[in-house]
Amino acid sequence: MSTIAAMFADTLTTYTKLQPRLHSQLQNTYIFACQHIRNPRAEMLEIIERFGIPKQNIYLLGKSYSTNIELQNSLMDSGYHILQPDTPSNLSFDIMHQINCQRLFEVFIQTVSDGARVIVLDDGGMLLTTFMDNYDQYSSWHLEIAGIEQTSSGYRILSERQALAFPVINVARSTGKLQYETPHLAHMCPATSNTFADTCGRKSAHHHDGYG
């Protein structure tokens, strides 16, 4: 875990110890997320668990083109629920992703009980769209539900709706992402690229993965 992530995790752990009522409430909190299953997400999940949300309450849908299979298997072995996306060759990624988001929504319907707290964590807007398009299926439940969108493309998709079924936090336009993460990545990319290129060869293809 990075130094910043470790400091954040320690802060959250201390806070929950000082707030036992909050910690008990988090035992009935669920996360349904669409994420790139890469190493930064493992750190994110560790922080969330230390905050007090049980890993058995966390359900993840990966993306076929970015999933680290070894990490996915490790997370599944440790107790996280991961829905492996179907990727038939006769369908486009967007259509198949929409179908997979619907599959995760069905898991939500079958899993969550009345009175729970639910966080829908999305990367691209499709999972949040699915939850909102099917809001009538759970609108009568006594849920505390909120969404988090991590990308600008997802924000644009959601902004085209006439109304949102529940509150959504726009991380893509947050101060933390714009003022801190983006400059940090811009500073780190050249050094990281040079180090990687020196190790693997200048002609090797590679990409950088942020924290969302």
C-alpha positions as protocol buffer text, in pm:
chain_id: "A"
residue {
  index: 1
  type: MET
  ca { x: 0 y: 0 z: 0 }
}
residue {
  index: 2
  type: SER
  ca { x: 129 y: 348 z: -86 }
}
residue {
  index: 3
  type: THR
  ca { x: 221 y: 591 z: 192 }
}
residue {
  index: 4
  type: ILE
  ca { x: -74 y: 821 z: 118 }
}
residue {
  index: 5
  type: ALA
  ca { x: -319 y: 529 z: 107 }
}
residue {
  index: 6
  type: ALA
  ca { x: -178 y: 390 z: 432 }
}
residue {
  index: 7
  type: MET
  ca { x: -215 y: 726 z: 607 }
}
residue {
  index: 8
  type: PHE
  ca { x: -574 y: 756 z: 483 }
}
residue {
  index: 9
  type: ALA
  ca { x: -652 y: 402 z: 598 }
}
residue {
  index: 10
  type: ASP
  ca { x: -507 y: 470 z: 944 }
}
residue {
  index: 11
  type: THR
  ca { x: -718 y: 786 z: 971 }
}
residue {
  index: 12
  type: LEU
  ca { x: -1035 y: 596 z: 881 }
}
residue {
  index: 13
  type: THR
  ca { x: -952 y: 315 z: 1123 }
}
residue {
  index: 14
  type: THR
  ca { x: -901 y: 563 z: 1407 }
}
residue {
  index: 15
  type: TYR
  ca { x: -1226 y: 739 z: 1322 }
}
residue {
  index: 16
  type: THR
  ca { x: -1430 y: 418 z: 1329 }
}
residue {
  index: 17
  type: LYS
  ca { x: -1281 y: 324 z: 1665 }
}
residue {
  index: 18
  type: LEU
  ca { x: -1397 y: 659 z: 1798 }
}
residue {
  index: 19
  type: GLN
  ca { x: -1739 y: 609 z: 1640 }
}
residue {
  index: 20
  type: PRO
  ca { x: -1861 y: 259 z: 1735 }
}
residue {
  index: 21
  type: ARG
  ca { x: -2215 y: 343 z: 1628 }
}
residue {
  index: 22
  type: LEU
  ca { x: -2091 y: 428 z: 1278 }
}
residue {
  index: 23
  type: HIS
  ca { x: -1893 y: 105 z: 1263 }
}
residue {
  index: 24
  type: SER
  ca { x: -2201 y: -102 z: 1352 }
}
residue {
  index: 25
  type: GLN
  ca { x: -2407 y: 78 z: 1088 }
}
residue {
  index: 26
  type: LEU
  ca { x: -2147 y: -4 z: 824 }
}
residue {
  index: 27
  type: GLN
  ca { x: -2201 y: -374 z: 886 }
}
residue {
  index: 28
  type: ASN
  ca { x: -2528 y: -334 z: 694 }
}
residue {
  index: 29
  type: THR
  ca { x: -2371 y: -130 z: 414 }
}
residue {
  index: 30
  type: TYR
  ca { x: -2324 y: -280 z: 68 }
}
residue {
  index: 31
  type: ILE
  ca { x: -2112 y: -169 z: -226 }
}
residue {
  index: 32
  type: PHE
  ca { x: -2196 y: -263 z: -584 }
}
residue {
  index: 33
  type: ALA
  ca { x: -1916 y: -147 z: -808 }
}
residue {
  index: 34
  type: CYS
  ca { x: -1797 y: -149 z: -1167 }
}
residue {
  index: 35
  type: GLN
  ca { x: -1419 y: -112 z: -1157 }
}
residue {
  index: 36
  type: HIS
  ca { x: -1099 y: -185 z: -1343 }
}
residue {
  index: 37
  type: ILE
  ca { x: -964 y: -475 z: -1139 }
}
residue {
  index: 38
  type: ARG
  ca { x: -605 y: -357 z: -1114 }
}
residue {
  index: 39
  type: ASN
  ca { x: -364 y: -317 z: -823 }
}
residue {
  index: 40
  type: PRO
  ca { x: -482 y: 33 z: -719 }
}
residue {
  index: 41
  type: ARG
  ca { x: -833 y: -109 z: -668 }
}
residue {
  index: 42
  type: ALA
  ca { x: -696 y: -368 z: -427 }
}
residue {
  index: 43
  type: GLU
  ca { x: -560 y: -84 z: -212 }
}
residue {
  index: 44
  type: MET
  ca { x: -894 y: 95 z: -235 }
}
residue {
  index: 45
  type: LEU
  ca { x: -1078 y: -217 z: -120 }
}
residue {
  index: 46
  type: GLU
  ca { x: -840 y: -261 z: 171 }
}
residue {
  index: 47
  type: ILE
  ca { x: -912 y: 94 z: 286 }
}
residue {
  index: 48
  type: ILE
  ca { x: -1288 y: 40 z: 254 }
}
residue {
  index: 49
  type: GLU
  ca { x: -1268 y: -280 z: 459 }
}
residue {
  index: 50
  type: ARG
  ca { x: -1060 y: -110 z: 728 }
}
residue {
  index: 51
  type: PHE
  ca { x: -1322 y: 164 z: 738 }
}
residue {
  index: 52
  type: GLY
  ca { x: -1572 y: -97 z: 849 }
}
residue {
  index: 53
  type: ILE
  ca { x: -1761 y: -228 z: 544 }
}
residue {
  index: 54
  type: PRO
  ca { x: -1731 y: -611 z: 542 }
}
residue {
  index: 55
  type: LYS
  ca { x: -1568 y: -755 z: 232 }
}
residue {
  index: 56
  type: GLN
  ca { x: -1856 y: -1001 z: 198 }
}
residue {
  index: 57
  type: ASN
  ca { x: -2079 y: -696 z: 138 }
}
residue {
  index: 58
  type: ILE
  ca { x: -1872 y: -579 z: -160 }
}
residue {
  index: 59
  type: TYR
  ca { x: -1972 y: -690 z: -509 }
}
residue {
  index: 60
  type: LEU
  ca { x: -1749 y: -606 z: -805 }
}
residue {
  index: 61
  type: LEU
  ca { x: -1793 y: -617 z: -1180 }
}
residue {
  index: 62
  type: GLY
  ca { x: -1468 y: -595 z: -1374 }
}
residue {
  index: 63
  type: LYS
  ca { x: -1408 y: -486 z: -1731 }
}
residue {
  index: 64
  type: SER
  ca { x: -1293 y: -757 z: -1968 }
}
residue {
  index: 65
  type: TYR
  ca { x: -1019 y: -551 z: -2133 }
}
residue {
  index: 66
  type: SER
  ca { x: -848 y: -440 z: -1812 }
}
residue {
  index: 67
  type: THR
  ca { x: -899 y: -715 z: -1553 }
}
residue {
  index: 68
  type: ASN
  ca { x: -590 y: -856 z: -1389 }
}
residue {
  index: 69
  type: ILE
  ca { x: -696 y: -1221 z: -1363 }
}
residue {
  index: 70
  type: GLU
  ca { x: -440 y: -1306 z: -1095 }
}
residue {
  index: 71
  type: LEU
  ca { x: -560 y: -1017 z: -879 }
}
residue {
  index: 72
  type: GLN
  ca { x: -923 y: -1106 z: -948 }
}
residue {
  index: 73
  type: ASN
  ca { x: -867 y: -1462 z: -825 }
}
residue {
  index: 74
  type: SER
  ca { x: -683 y: -1334 z: -519 }
}
residue {
  index: 75
  type: LEU
  ca { x: -968 y: -1098 z: -428 }
}
residue {
  index: 76
  type: MET
  ca { x: -1223 y: -1376 z: -475 }
}
residue {
  index: 77
  type: ASP
  ca { x: -1018 y: -1609 z: -253 }
}
residue {
  index: 78
  type: SER
  ca { x: -1007 y: -1343 z: 18 }
}
residue {
  index: 79
  type: GLY
  ca { x: -1386 y: -1309 z: 26 }
}
residue {
  index: 80
  type: TYR
  ca { x: -1489 y: -1037 z: -219 }
}
residue {
  index: 81
  type: HIS
  ca { x: -1772 y: -1114 z: -461 }
}
residue {
  index: 82
  type: ILE
  ca { x: -1656 y: -1063 z: -819 }
}
residue {
  index: 83
  type: LEU
  ca { x: -1883 y: -1101 z: -1117 }
}
residue {
  index: 84
  type: GLN
  ca { x: -1671 y: -1213 z: -1410 }
}
residue {
  index: 85
  type: PRO
  ca { x: -1798 y: -1034 z: -1723 }
}
residue {
  index: 86
  type: ASP
  ca { x: -1920 y: -1235 z: -2019 }
}
residue {
  index: 87
  type: THR
  ca { x: -1743 y: -1138 z: -2341 }
}
residue {
  index: 88
  type: PRO
  ca { x: -1906 y: -1309 z: -2644 }
}
residue {
  index: 89
  type: SER
  ca { x: -1733 y: -1218 z: -2968 }
}
residue {
  index: 90
  type: ASN
  ca { x: -2057 y: -1137 z: -3153 }
}
residue {
  index: 91
  type: LEU
  ca { x: -2146 y: -840 z: -2930 }
}
residue {
  index: 92
  type: SER
  ca { x: -1976 y: -504 z: -2885 }
}
residue {
  index: 93
  type: PHE
  ca { x: -1816 y: -419 z: -2552 }
}
residue {
  index: 94
  type: ASP
  ca { x: -2077 y: -150 z: -2478 }
}
residue {
  index: 95
  type: ILE
  ca { x: -2371 y: -386 z: -2529 }
}
residue {
  index: 96
  type: MET
  ca { x: -2208 y: -663 z: -2329 }
}
residue {
  index: 97
  type: HIS
  ca { x: -2113 y: -422 z: -2052 }
}
residue {
  index: 98
  type: GLN
  ca { x: -2475 y: -311 z: -2029 }
}
residue {
  index: 99
  type: ILE
  ca { x: -2583 y: -675 z: -1997 }
}
residue {
  index: 100
  type: ASN
  ca { x: -2320 y: -738 z: -1729 }
}
residue {
  index: 101
  type: CYS
  ca { x: -2433 y: -433 z: -1533 }
}
residue {
  index: 102
  type: GLN
  ca { x: -2786 y: -574 z: -1543 }
}
residue {
  index: 103
  type: ARG
  ca { x: -2649 y: -901 z: -1406 }
}
residue {
  index: 104
  type: LEU
  ca { x: -2491 y: -716 z: -1114 }
}
residue {
  index: 105
  type: PHE
  ca { x: -2818 y: -531 z: -1055 }
}
residue {
  index: 106
  type: GLU
  ca { x: -2998 y: -866 z: -1030 }
}
residue {
  index: 107
  type: VAL
  ca { x: -2745 y: -971 z: -765 }
}
residue {
  index: 108
  type: PHE
  ca { x: -2834 y: -652 z: -577 }
}
residue {
  index: 109
  type: ILE
  ca { x: -3205 y: -736 z: -594 }
}
residue {
  index: 110
  type: GLN
  ca { x: -3143 y: -1087 z: -463 }
}
residue {
  index: 111
  type: THR
  ca { x: -2894 y: -986 z: -192 }
}
residue {
  index: 112
  type: VAL
  ca { x: -2989 y: -661 z: -23 }
}
residue {
  index: 113
  type: SER
  ca { x: -3265 y: -652 z: 235 }
}
residue {
  index: 114
  type: ASP
  ca { x: -3496 y: -374 z: 347 }
}
residue {
  index: 115
  type: GLY
  ca { x: -3324 y: -110 z: 558 }
}
residue {
  index: 116
  type: ALA
  ca { x: -2972 y: -151 z: 418 }
}
residue {
  index: 117
  type: ARG
  ca { x: -2732 y: 115 z: 304 }
}
residue {
  index: 118
  type: VAL
  ca { x: -2611 y: 88 z: -55 }
}
residue {
  index: 119
  type: ILE
  ca { x: -2327 y: 257 z: -242 }
}
residue {
  index: 120
  type: VAL
  ca { x: -2316 y: 222 z: -622 }
}
residue {
  index: 121
  type: LEU
  ca { x: -1958 y: 289 z: -726 }
}
residue {
  index: 122
  type: ASP
  ca { x: -1918 y: 330 z: -1101 }
}
residue {
  index: 123
  type: ASP
  ca { x: -1651 y: 384 z: -1362 }
}
residue {
  index: 124
  type: GLY
  ca { x: -1824 y: 496 z: -1681 }
}
residue {
  index: 125
  type: GLY
  ca { x: -2186 y: 556 z: -1579 }
}
residue {
  index: 126
  type: MET
  ca { x: -2344 y: 233 z: -1703 }
}
residue {
  index: 127
  type: LEU
  ca { x: -2394 y: 69 z: -1363 }
}
residue {
  index: 128
  type: LEU
  ca { x: -2551 y: 383 z: -1218 }
}
residue {
  index: 129
  type: THR
  ca { x: -2773 y: 410 z: -1525 }
}
residue {
  index: 130
  type: THR
  ca { x: -2887 y: 51 z: -1475 }
}
residue {
  index: 131
  type: PHE
  ca { x: -2975 y: 114 z: -1110 }
}
residue {
  index: 132
  type: MET
  ca { x: -3170 y: 427 z: -1201 }
}
residue {
  index: 133
  type: ASP
  ca { x: -3352 y: 275 z: -1498 }
}
residue {
  index: 134
  type: ASN
  ca { x: -3474 y: -6 z: -1267 }
}
residue {
  index: 135
  type: TYR
  ca { x: -3549 y: 214 z: -967 }
}
residue {
  index: 136
  type: ASP
  ca { x: -3913 y: 105 z: -958 }
}
residue {
  index: 137
  type: GLN
  ca { x: -3799 y: -246 z: -859 }
}
residue {
  index: 138
  type: TYR
  ca { x: -3669 y: -125 z: -522 }
}
residue {
  index: 139
  type: SER
  ca { x: -3817 y: 221 z: -471 }
}
residue {
  index: 140
  type: SER
  ca { x: -4049 y: 90 z: -199 }
}
residue {
  index: 141
  type: TRP
  ca { x: -3760 y: -52 z: 2 }
}
residue {
  index: 142
  type: HIS
  ca { x: -3637 y: 151 z: 295 }
}
residue {
  index: 143
  type: LEU
  ca { x: -3285 y: 194 z: 159 }
}
residue {
  index: 144
  type: GLU
  ca { x: -3025 y: 464 z: 203 }
}
residue {
  index: 145
  type: ILE
  ca { x: -2867 y: 461 z: -143 }
}
residue {
  index: 146
  type: ALA
  ca { x: -2614 y: 688 z: -308 }
}
residue {
  index: 147
  type: GLY
  ca { x: -2385 y: 669 z: -609 }
}
residue {
  index: 148
  type: ILE
  ca { x: -2029 y: 767 z: -688 }
}
residue {
  index: 149
  type: GLU
  ca { x: -1913 y: 828 z: -1045 }
}
residue {
  index: 150
  type: GLN
  ca { x: -1538 y: 836 z: -1102 }
}
residue {
  index: 151
  type: THR
  ca { x: -1511 y: 945 z: -1466 }
}
residue {
  index: 152
  type: SER
  ca { x: -1594 y: 1245 z: -1683 }
}
residue {
  index: 153
  type: SER
  ca { x: -1758 y: 1022 z: -1944 }
}
residue {
  index: 154
  type: GLY
  ca { x: -1987 y: 874 z: -1679 }
}
residue {
  index: 155
  type: TYR
  ca { x: -2067 y: 1221 z: -1551 }
}
residue {
  index: 156
  type: ARG
  ca { x: -2171 y: 1329 z: -1901 }
}
residue {
  index: 157
  type: ILE
  ca { x: -2399 y: 1026 z: -1938 }
}
residue {
  index: 158
  type: LEU
  ca { x: -2569 y: 1095 z: -1606 }
}
residue {
  index: 159
  type: SER
  ca { x: -2600 y: 1469 z: -1674 }
}
residue {
  index: 160
  type: GLU
  ca { x: -2821 y: 1391 z: -1974 }
}
residue {
  index: 161
  type: ARG
  ca { x: -3090 y: 1241 z: -1750 }
}
residue {
  index: 162
  type: GLN
  ca { x: -3384 y: 1461 z: -1661 }
}
residue {
  index: 163
  type: ALA
  ca { x: -3358 y: 1356 z: -1298 }
}
residue {
  index: 164
  type: LEU
  ca { x: -3150 y: 1123 z: -1080 }
}
residue {
  index: 165
  type: ALA
  ca { x: -3321 y: 853 z: -876 }
}
residue {
  index: 166
  type: PHE
  ca { x: -3073 y: 905 z: -591 }
}
residue {
  index: 167
  type: PRO
  ca { x: -2779 y: 1136 z: -510 }
}
residue {
  index: 168
  type: VAL
  ca { x: -2453 y: 1083 z: -700 }
}
residue {
  index: 169
  type: ILE
  ca { x: -2112 y: 1218 z: -601 }
}
residue {
  index: 170
  type: ASN
  ca { x: -1918 y: 1342 z: -904 }
}
residue {
  index: 171
  type: VAL
  ca { x: -1559 y: 1244 z: -823 }
}
residue {
  index: 172
  type: ALA
  ca { x: -1444 y: 1328 z: -1176 }
}
residue {
  index: 173
  type: ARG
  ca { x: -1495 y: 1699 z: -1107 }
}
residue {
  index: 174
  type: SER
  ca { x: -1393 y: 1694 z: -742 }
}
residue {
  index: 175
  type: THR
  ca { x: -1124 y: 1923 z: -603 }
}
residue {
  index: 176
  type: GLY
  ca { x: -918 y: 1627 z: -494 }
}
residue {
  index: 177
  type: LYS
  ca { x: -906 y: 1477 z: -842 }
}
residue {
  index: 178
  type: LEU
  ca { x: -855 y: 1799 z: -1036 }
}
residue {
  index: 179
  type: GLN
  ca { x: -614 y: 1980 z: -805 }
}
residue {
  index: 180
  type: TYR
  ca { x: -421 y: 1690 z: -657 }
}
residue {
  index: 181
  type: GLU
  ca { x: -447 y: 1363 z: -849 }
}
residue {
  index: 182
  type: THR
  ca { x: -410 y: 1500 z: -1203 }
}
residue {
  index: 183
  type: PRO
  ca { x: -94 y: 1706 z: -1133 }
}
residue {
  index: 184
  type: HIS
  ca { x: 48 y: 1416 z: -932 }
}
residue {
  index: 185
  type: LEU
  ca { x: 0 y: 1174 z: -1223 }
}
residue {
  index: 186
  type: ALA
  ca { x: 141 y: 1427 z: -1468 }
}
residue {
  index: 187
  type: HIS
  ca { x: 450 y: 1456 z: -1249 }
}
residue {
  index: 188
  type: MET
  ca { x: 490 y: 1082 z: -1199 }
}
residue {
  index: 189
  type: CYS
  ca { x: 426 y: 958 z: -1553 }
}
residue {
  index: 190
  type: PRO
  ca { x: 757 y: 1061 z: -1716 }
}
residue {
  index: 191
  type: ALA
  ca { x: 968 y: 910 z: -1436 }
}
residue {
  index: 192
  type: THR
  ca { x: 759 y: 594 z: -1422 }
}
residue {
  index: 193
  type: SER
  ca { x: 768 y: 554 z: -1799 }
}
residue {
  index: 194
  type: ASN
  ca { x: 1143 y: 589 z: -1810 }
}
residue {
  index: 195
  type: THR
  ca { x: 1191 y: 339 z: -1529 }
}
residue {
  index: 196
  type: PHE
  ca { x: 958 y: 89 z: -1693 }
}
residue {
  index: 197
  type: ALA
  ca { x: 1116 y: 136 z: -2033 }
}
residue {
  index: 198
  type: ASP
  ca { x: 1464 y: 84 z: -1894 }
}
residue {
  index: 199
  type: THR
  ca { x: 1347 y: -238 z: -1729 }
}
residue {
  index: 200
  type: CYS
  ca { x: 1138 y: -386 z: -2009 }
}
residue {
  index: 201
  type: GLY
  ca { x: 1279 y: -222 z: -2315 }
}
residue {
  index: 202
  type: ARG
  ca { x: 1203 y: 107 z: -2481 }
}
residue {
  index: 203
  type: LYS
  ca { x: 974 y: -50 z: -2740 }
}
residue {
  index: 204
  type: SER
  ca { x: 746 y: -223 z: -2488 }
}
residue {
  index: 205
  type: ALA
  ca { x: 383 y: -107 z: -2472 }
}
residue {
  index: 206
  type: HIS
  ca { x: 254 y: -9 z: -2128 }
}
residue {
  index: 207
  type: HIS
  ca { x: -11 y: 202 z: -1959 }
}
residue {
  index: 208
  type: HIS
  ca { x: -62 y: 389 z: -1632 }
}
residue {
  index: 209
  type: ASP
  ca { x: -342 y: 313 z: -1388 }
}
residue {
  index: 210
  type: GLY
  ca { x: -470 y: 584 z: -1151 }
}
residue {
  index: 211
  type: TYR
  ca { x: -669 y: 562 z: -831 }
}
residue {
  index: 212
  type: GLY
  ca { x: -999 y: 683 z: -979 }
}
